[in-house]
Amino acid sequence: SSITVARDKNVILDMDGHTLNFTQQLVNNGTLQIVDNSASKNGMLSTSTVTLLVNSGTMTIDDIKLHNGSGNNTIYNTGTLNFNGEIESSGRGIETKGTLNVNGDIEAVTYGLYVNGGTTTINGGTITSTGTNYEAVALYGYGGSITINDGYILGKNKIAVRTSVNTTINGGSIESEKEEGIGEAWGPTSAV
């Protein structure tokens, strides 16, 4: 079961420095903004059992920490997601097939970003994968594109960015501690 925002709803969830622990998914089909307007900016959503957020509508995350101890995706996106928060995950950070704009920090054991389609733009933040066999950003052959304008992408134990389709790198830093920074570019990749 899940907690669901309906298609025709517009919801603002202001964490105001508090923590919510989830045992069910928070599913957004409408418009959902998750923010922290407190001075401390300590607002957090946490789970140890499920994919925390599932988005097929429009979701914005600002100044919120998402903690995922479940080993699942922290966010699964097929809609439009504007991510300006922080993820700490024992699984994937964000899996997306929709539109994703990233300007936040993601540290995941498996993929920081796993792009299965759609359009992903990285405008800032730090994306790190700490797992042995996982890239920080992976774009596989399911269509879609990724544009890296800024930010820092680090693969601790594997390549930092694996691409298979359209990838454009306009800026930022890409680094791997053990392998090449960018690997297996099967599709068009351009760097400025």
C-alpha positions in Angstrom: 0.0 0.0 0.0 1.0 3.6 -0.4 0.3 7.2 0.5 -0.9 8.9 -2.7 -1.2 12.4 -4.0 -4.0 12.3 -6.7 -3.6 13.7 -10.2 -5.7 16.8 -9.6 -4.0 17.8 -6.3 -1.3 20.4 -5.6 0.4 19.6 -2.2 3.2 21.4 -0.3 4.8 19.3 2.4 6.9 21.6 4.6 9.1 19.5 6.9 9.9 22.5 9.1 13.1 20.7 10.4 11.3 17.5 11.3 11.8 13.8 10.2 9.2 11.5 8.8 9.9 7.7 8.7 8.0 5.8 6.0 7.0 2.2 5.9 4.9 2.8 2.7 5.8 4.6 -0.5 4.8 8.2 -1.0 3.3 8.2 -4.6 2.8 11.5 -6.4 0.5 11.6 -9.4 -0.3 15.3 -9.1 2.0 18.2 -8.1 4.1 17.8 -4.9 6.6 20.1 -3.4 8.7 18.8 -0.5 10.5 21.6 1.2 12.0 22.7 4.5 11.4 26.3 5.3 13.0 26.1 8.8 16.2 28.0 9.7 17.9 24.6 10.4 17.1 22.9 7.1 17.2 19.6 9.0 14.0 18.2 7.4 14.3 14.5 6.4 12.2 11.7 4.9 13.5 8.2 5.8 12.8 4.6 5.1 14.4 1.2 5.7 11.8 -0.9 3.9 10.5 0.6 0.6 11.2 2.8 -2.4 10.7 6.2 -0.6 9.2 8.4 -3.4 7.4 7.3 -6.7 6.7 10.2 -9.0 4.5 10.2 -12.2 3.4 13.9 -11.8 5.5 17.0 -11.0 7.7 16.8 -7.9 10.1 19.4 -6.5 12.4 18.6 -3.6 14.2 21.6 -1.9 16.5 21.5 1.1 15.4 18.0 2.2 17.5 15.0 3.1 16.2 11.6 1.9 17.6 8.6 3.8 17.1 5.2 2.3 18.3 2.1 4.2 16.1 -0.4 2.1 18.5 -1.1 -0.8 15.7 0.0 -3.2 15.5 3.1 -5.3 15.2 6.2 -3.2 13.1 7.9 -5.9 11.5 6.3 -9.0 10.6 9.0 -11.5 8.4 8.8 -14.7 7.2 12.3 -14.5 9.0 15.6 -13.9 11.4 15.8 -10.9 13.3 18.9 -9.8 15.8 17.6 -7.2 17.6 20.2 -5.0 18.1 18.1 -1.9 20.3 15.4 -0.5 20.1 11.6 -0.8 21.9 9.0 1.3 21.0 5.5 0.0 22.0 1.9 0.5 20.4 1.3 -2.9 19.9 3.5 -5.9 19.6 7.3 -5.5 17.2 8.1 -8.4 16.0 5.9 -11.2 14.3 8.0 -13.9 12.4 7.5 -17.2 11.0 11.0 -17.1 12.4 14.5 -16.9 15.0 15.0 -14.2 16.8 18.2 -13.2 19.5 17.7 -10.5 21.2 20.4 -8.4 21.6 18.4 -5.2 23.8 15.8 -3.6 23.4 12.0 -4.0 25.5 9.3 -2.4 24.3 5.8 -3.1 25.8 2.3 -2.7 24.5 1.3 -6.2 23.8 3.9 -8.9 23.5 7.6 -7.9 21.5 8.2 -11.0 20.1 5.3 -13.2 18.7 6.8 -16.4 16.3 4.5 -18.3 14.9 7.1 -20.7 13.7 10.7 -20.7 15.8 13.8 -20.3 18.2 14.3 -17.4 20.1 17.5 -16.7 22.7 17.8 -14.0 23.3 21.5 -13.1 25.2 21.0 -9.8 25.8 19.0 -6.7 27.8 15.9 -6.0 26.8 12.5 -7.2 28.7 9.5 -5.8 28.5 5.7 -6.0 30.3 3.8 -3.2 29.4 0.3 -4.4 31.9 -2.1 -5.9 30.3 -2.7 -9.3 28.2 0.5 -9.8 28.7 3.8 -11.6 27.7 7.1 -10.1 25.7 7.9 -13.2 24.5 5.3 -15.6 22.6 5.9 -18.9 21.7 2.7 -20.6 20.3 1.9 -24.0 16.6 2.6 -23.3 16.6 6.0 -25.0 16.9 9.3 -23.4 19.6 11.8 -22.9 21.8 13.3 -20.2 23.4 16.8 -20.1 26.0 17.6 -17.5 26.4 21.3 -17.1 28.1 21.4 -13.7 28.6 19.4 -10.5 31.0 16.7 -9.3 30.5 13.1 -10.2 32.6 10.4 -8.4 32.8 6.7 -9.0 34.5 5.3 -5.9 35.0 1.7 -7.2 33.9 1.9 -10.8 33.8 4.4 -13.7 31.9 7.6 -12.8 29.7 7.9 -15.9 28.6 5.0 -18.2 26.7 6.1 -21.3 25.0 4.3 -24.1 23.0 7.0 -25.8 23.0 10.8 -26.1 25.3 12.4 -23.5 26.5 16.1 -23.5 29.1 17.3 -21.1 29.3 21.1 -20.9 31.1 21.4 -17.5 31.6 20.0 -14.1 34.1 17.4 -12.9 34.0 13.6 -13.5 36.4 11.4 -11.6 36.8 7.7 -10.7 39.2 6.5 -8.0 39.8 3.1 -9.7 38.9 3.3 -13.4 38.4 5.8 -16.2 36.0 8.6 -15.5 33.7 8.0 -18.5 33.2 4.5 -20.0 31.6 2.5 -22.8 30.2 5.4 -24.7 28.1 3.4 -27.2 26.1 6.4 -28.3 26.9 10.0 -29.2 28.9 11.7 -26.4 30.1 15.2 -26.7 32.2 17.2 -24.3 32.8 21.0 -24.5 
